[in-house]
Amino acid sequence: MVLKEVGEGEWRNLWWRGGFPPSYLVATDAVSRQWQEEFVRTLLERDMPQLGIRVASPALRRFWTMLTHYHAQIWKGSELARSLGTSEPTMRKYLDLLSSTFMVRQLAPLYENLGKRQVKAPKIYLRDSGLLHCLMRQASFADLEAHPKLGASWEGFALEKVLSITGDRDAFFWATHSGAELDLLVNWRGRRCGFEFKYGDAPSMTKSMHTALNDLKLEHLFVVHPGRDSYRMDDRTEAAAIAHLLARLSRTEVF
């Protein structure tokens, strides 16, 4: 489900329960969580074997659960392999399997000739925020608000909503080994646009944003946040409340 289908004021509930209609539309969070658990079990134990995927469902579930710790982070296959006591090629195989079923997004890195050492591994996201929270064992939205992965969860949710409008054919993230980074870059409607996702009501300019604007020659940078207000941060940068931004991106004229 997308935000325009449920109403701009419902983004928080959509974030918490995720975009699958049977999860979002039910009466209570408990019923929503029950559906999510059943979905995960059915996908691993029935659907994947029917697609010819021969992987032990408990092993793949452990991997999927472990990925919640790496949500919105750079792929580190060797680290995951050590944690699960298996090989790095096996971790890569599991990642590709979950990506092929649209459960995981591998956001490709952008690297250009900038004279800087740039990250070349993909960034990993669990694509549905409701399933992310299910696998994280978060019982309520209040629990999520106190969790260290709150900001990462917000980043993944907002990123997916932006890509649902812009498309992901020309979508990348950018990061250098010196610390500069950009959460999302898209070539859209003939413009090079950047997006940063910040869980805070009043984000401000950072050194990393200035670096991305100049090095990547962005025409516009949106800093997407959950607050109510949108405002200019400089001539090419705007703090954008998510409900306002998605409505604007859906229109013909955005800038």
C-alpha positions in Angstrom: 0.0 0.0 0.0 1.1 3.6 -0.7 0.5 6.7 1.4 -2.0 8.2 -1.0 -4.2 5.1 -0.6 -4.4 5.4 3.2 -4.2 9.2 3.6 -1.3 11.5 4.4 -2.1 11.4 8.1 -1.7 7.6 8.3 2.0 7.4 7.5 3.0 6.4 11.0 0.6 3.4 11.1 1.8 2.5 7.6 5.4 2.6 8.8 4.6 0.5 11.8 2.5 -2.2 10.2 4.0 -2.2 6.7 2.4 -2.1 3.3 0.8 -5.5 2.9 -3.0 -4.9 3.0 -3.7 -7.9 5.3 -1.2 -6.5 7.8 -2.3 -2.9 7.5 -6.1 -3.1 7.4 -6.8 -5.4 10.4 -8.3 -4.1 13.6 -5.4 -4.6 16.0 -1.6 -4.8 16.1 -1.8 -8.3 17.5 -3.7 -9.5 14.5 -1.4 -7.7 12.2 1.6 -9.3 13.9 0.0 -12.8 13.6 -0.4 -12.3 9.9 3.2 -11.2 9.5 4.5 -14.2 11.3 2.4 -16.5 9.2 3.6 -14.8 6.0 7.2 -15.3 6.9 6.6 -19.0 7.7 4.6 -19.6 4.6 7.1 -17.9 2.3 10.0 -19.9 3.7 8.3 -23.3 4.2 5.9 -23.4 1.2 6.4 -20.7 -1.4 10.2 -20.9 -1.8 10.3 -24.7 -2.2 7.5 -24.4 -4.8 9.7 -22.0 -6.7 12.5 -24.6 -6.7 14.5 -22.9 -3.9 16.1 -25.7 -1.9 17.3 -24.0 1.3 16.5 -25.2 4.9 13.9 -22.7 6.1 15.3 -22.5 9.7 18.7 -21.4 8.3 17.2 -18.8 5.9 15.0 -17.5 8.7 18.0 -17.1 11.0 19.7 -15.2 8.2 16.7 -13.0 7.5 16.4 -12.2 11.2 20.1 -11.4 11.4 19.7 -9.0 8.5 17.5 -6.8 10.7 20.8 -5.8 12.5 22.3 -4.7 9.2 19.2 -2.9 7.9 20.2 0.4 6.2 23.9 -0.6 6.5 26.6 -1.6 4.0 26.6 -5.3 3.2 29.2 -7.2 5.3 29.0 -10.8 4.2 32.1 -12.0 6.0 30.8 -10.5 9.3 27.5 -12.3 8.9 29.2 -15.5 7.9 31.2 -15.5 11.2 28.1 -14.7 13.2 26.1 -17.6 11.7 29.1 -20.1 11.5 28.9 -20.5 7.7 30.7 -19.3 4.5 30.5 -15.9 2.9 29.3 -17.4 -0.5 26.4 -18.9 1.4 25.5 -15.6 2.9 25.6 -14.0 -0.6 23.3 -16.8 -1.9 20.8 -16.2 0.9 20.9 -12.5 0.3 20.2 -13.0 -3.4 17.4 -15.4 -2.6 15.6 -12.9 -0.4 16.2 -10.1 -2.9 14.7 -12.2 -5.7 11.5 -12.5 -3.7 11.4 -8.8 -3.1 11.8 -9.1 0.6 15.3 -7.4 0.6 16.6 -4.5 -1.4 20.2 -4.3 -2.4 20.7 -0.5 -3.1 23.7 -0.2 -5.5 26.5 2.2 -4.7 27.4 5.1 -6.9 31.0 5.6 -7.5 32.4 8.3 -9.7 35.9 9.6 -10.5 36.1 12.1 -7.6 39.6 11.3 -6.3 38.1 9.8 -3.2 37.9 6.2 -1.9 34.3 5.3 -2.3 32.2 2.4 -0.9 31.5 -0.3 -3.5 29.4 -2.8 -1.6 25.5 -2.5 -1.7 23.4 -1.2 1.1 20.8 -3.6 2.5 17.2 -2.9 3.4 14.3 -5.1 4.4 11.7 -3.7 2.0 8.6 -4.0 4.1 8.8 -2.1 7.4 6.1 -4.2 9.1 8.1 -7.4 8.4 11.2 -5.7 9.7 9.5 -4.9 13.0 8.1 -8.4 13.2 11.6 -10.0 12.8 13.0 -7.4 15.3 10.4 -8.6 17.8 9.0 -5.2 18.4 5.7 -5.5 20.3 4.5 -1.9 19.9 5.4 1.4 18.2 6.5 2.6 21.7 9.0 -0.2 21.7 10.3 0.8 18.3 10.7 4.4 19.4 13.1 3.2 22.1 15.0 0.9 19.9 18.5 1.7 18.5 17.4 0.9 15.0 14.6 3.5 15.0 16.5 5.8 12.6 17.4 2.9 10.3 13.7 1.7 10.2 12.6 5.3 9.3 15.3 5.4 6.6 14.1 2.2 5.0 10.4 3.1 5.2 10.9 6.6 3.7 13.3 5.3 1.0 10.8 2.7 -0.2 8.0 5.3 -0.4 10.2 7.7 -2.4 11.2 4.9 -4.8 7.6 3.8 -5.2 7.2 7.2 -7.0 10.5 7.8 -8.7 11.3 4.2 -9.6 14.5 2.4 -8.8 16.0 2.0 -12.2 18.5 4.8 -11.6 18.7 4.8 -7.8 21.9 4.6 -5.8 23.5 5.5 -2.5 26.9 7.1 -2.1 29.5 6.9 0.6 33.2 7.5 0.9 35.7 5.9 3.3 36.3 9.4 4.8 32.6 9.6 6.0 30.7 11.6 3.4 27.5 9.9 2.3 24.1 10.3 0.7 21.2 7.9 1.5 19.7 8.0 -2.0 20.4 9.5 -5.3 18.0 9.2 -8.3 18.2 10.5 -11.8 14.6 11.5 -12.2 12.7 13.7 -14.7 16.1 14.8 -16.1 17.4 16.0 -12.7 20.0 14.5 -10.3 18.2 14.6 -6.9 19.5 13.5 -3.5 17.5 12.3 -0.5 18.6 12.1 3.1 16.3 10.5 5.7 16.5 11.9 9.2 14.3 10.9 12.1 13.9 14.3 13.7 11.4 17.2 13.4 13.9 19.9 12.5 16.9 18.5 10.6 19.8 20.9 9.8 22.6 21.1 7.3 25.6 18.8 7.9 29.1 18.7 6.4 28.2 15.5 4.6 25.3 17.2 2.9 27.5 20.0 1.7 30.0 17.5 0.4 27.3 15.4 -1.5 25.8 18.6 -3.0 29.1 19.7 -4.4 30.8 16.5 -5.3 27.8 14.8 -6.9 26.5 18.1 -8.5 23.0 17.6 -7.1 20.3 19.9 -8.5 18.2 19.4 -5.4 18.5 17.7 -2.0 15.5 16.7 0.1 16.0 15.9 3.8 13.0 13.7 4.6 11.7 13.8 8.1 8.6 12.8 10.1 7.7 16.3 11.3 4.9 18.6 10.1 6.8 21.4 8.5 8.8 21.7 5.2 11.2 24.6 4.7 14.3 25.7 2.7 17.7 24.9 4.3 19.7 26.6 1.5 19.2 27.3 -2.2 19.4 23.6 -3.2 18.3 21.9 0.0 14.9 21.5 1.6 13.7 19.8 4.8 10.7 17.9 3.6 7.9 16.4 5.8 7.3 13.0 4.3 3.5 13.6 3.7 4.2 16.8 1.9 7.1 15.4 -0.1 5.3 12.3 -1.4 2.3 14.4 -2.5 4.7 16.8 -4.4 6.6 14.0 -6.0 3.3 12.6 -7.4 2.6 15.9 -9.2 4.0 16.9 -12.5 5.7 20.0 -11.2 7.9 19.4 -8.2 10.7 22.0 -8.1 
